Amino acid sequence: MRQLVLPRSYQGGPHLELEGKESQYLTKVLRLKRGQQILGRDTEGRKYLLTLIEITSHSCILSCQQVEQNMQVQTTDALPSYQGPYPNLVLLQCLCKGRKEEQIFRQATEIGAATLALVSSRYCVTDLSDKKEKAVHARFERLEIQIKEALQQSGSPVPTQLVSQVLDLQDVPSWWADRGLAIFFHQSTRSESQKTLTSLLEAHPIEKPVCVLIGPEGGFSDEECTFLEQSGFYPVVLKTNILRSETAGVYALSAIQVLLTETYNNKPVHLSQ
Amino acid sequence: MRQLVLPRSYQGGPHLELEGKESQYLTKVLRLKRGQQILGRDTEGRKYLLTLIEITSHSCILSCQQVEQNMQVQTTDALPSYQGPYPNLVLLQCLCKGRKEEQIFRQATEIGAATLALVSSRYCVTDLSDKKEKAVHARFERLEIQIKEALQQSGSPVPTQLVSQVLDLQDVPSWWADRGLAIFFHQSTRSESQKTLTSLLEAHPIEKPVCVLIGPEGGFSDEECTFLEQSGFYPVVLKTNILRSETAGVYALSAIQVLLTETYNNKPVHLSQ
């Protein structure tokens, strides 16, 4: 079901006034009328039942009632949906050309990734380091918009967070700090060290983070691969074709999610509203 | 590794002359020089070693030598890649708005889907039935271009085929003719009949086709769901958010490929060139 992502400024009060685009989304796009309800989530993922109590030409006022995470909410736009558990997925995406990152992060948010970050590596065609601060800021703003739209449209209960700076590949291991399983995809002949997804995930607890690092169009250099392996990142080879950067992330997140929620955690599906 | 998809007109002779865009792809995009080699595949998926023997301003001539499917070919653009087995994946995608189908079919081709088709169903926003033949033809031509580019770029050994007409949902079961497992995704409360991907694929032989039917933006109607179920299509609920049409297909194909090639067919990965 669709939901409204509450503004960062919302502190949990009983009423919330929305203006501009936010207000239009509710009254023009979702065509919500006075008295109708919609699910809300704050940036921490907390769940609210929102009731539209007033509409003016440029704004609207909602009453906000926090509800339990697993409480069923009857709204006007209710399709039953899976409410978890979700694996804790972290996608580190090397910089891509053009606006491909927007599509990747949008799809990753829909799937329910918890954390997204951009990474700069040797063969990245795009280099943001010599770009003006304003251009980099605009790039992050566009990504934030995609993530928010995807959260609202998919009704994801996972409050996807975007890391607010580009990580240098050299800093990735210290940023990651061994929080869980970390993998990267690399097509190489060094088959001794390569693992399959299945072998790495078989004994992985669903709540423990999985970090997926996707290389740029040009792949990783040999030195980068060695560095990553020495830092505890597992090189994984997929039994598929060589995928483009914008397909690899979605492929990996989808497969990992199914393996962790279904194959190795085979409880019946519980849908709620 | 990248490869050249041979024109449909190629009948297996020792030489092939390419003109226009085809020639440019080799000489300008891949920057192949005289004497250099590239892998070729015909529309049936047969493998050829191609050597560039002449370049003129508007064309080039290749010598063609058919090779065994599993023979390693040393070319100038050689990254080791997985050579199979590939599951026999069939993606039936309900018509989408705009050019989303192009992205979906491109990604499905990269992943190695064998057959792709467009389907028309009740809640499709796009209706091609009242469009001029020319417009429909142009739509299919654009899809063919995407598929060909994806085959060339990904080096997929699976010769992805596009069904050359839009299937009406009512005709899908007779078209499919019980060739294997058929599933569709539907978020409903009729939980008794719903299966998980894992339970359906656990005992599925990798060579037997799997048909994945993805609904349009508006989903399937109740009547359509009943019709599909009665026709032997299994409704599957994914343990994830409600995905947009353009994410659902890639999600499903990725997960099914990993389940069939890794989880239930756990042999070591063999890479060849």
Interface residues (C-beta under 8 A of the other chain):
Chain A: M1 L79 P80 S81 Y82 Y86 Q103 Q107 E110 I111 G112 Q153 S154 G155 S156 P157 Q187 S188 T189 S191 Q194 T196 L197 T198 V237 L238 K239 T240 N241 I242 L243 R244 T247 V250 Y251 A252 S254 A255 Q257 V258 L259 T261 E262 T263 N266 V269 L271
Chain B: M1 L79 P80 S81 Y82 Y86 Q103 Q107 E110 I111 G112 Q153 S154 G155 S156 P157 Q187 S188 T189 S191 Q194 T196 L197 T198 V237 L238 K239 T240 N241 I242 L243 R244 T247 V250 Y251 A252 S254 A255 Q257 V258 L259 T261 E262 T263 N266 V269 L271
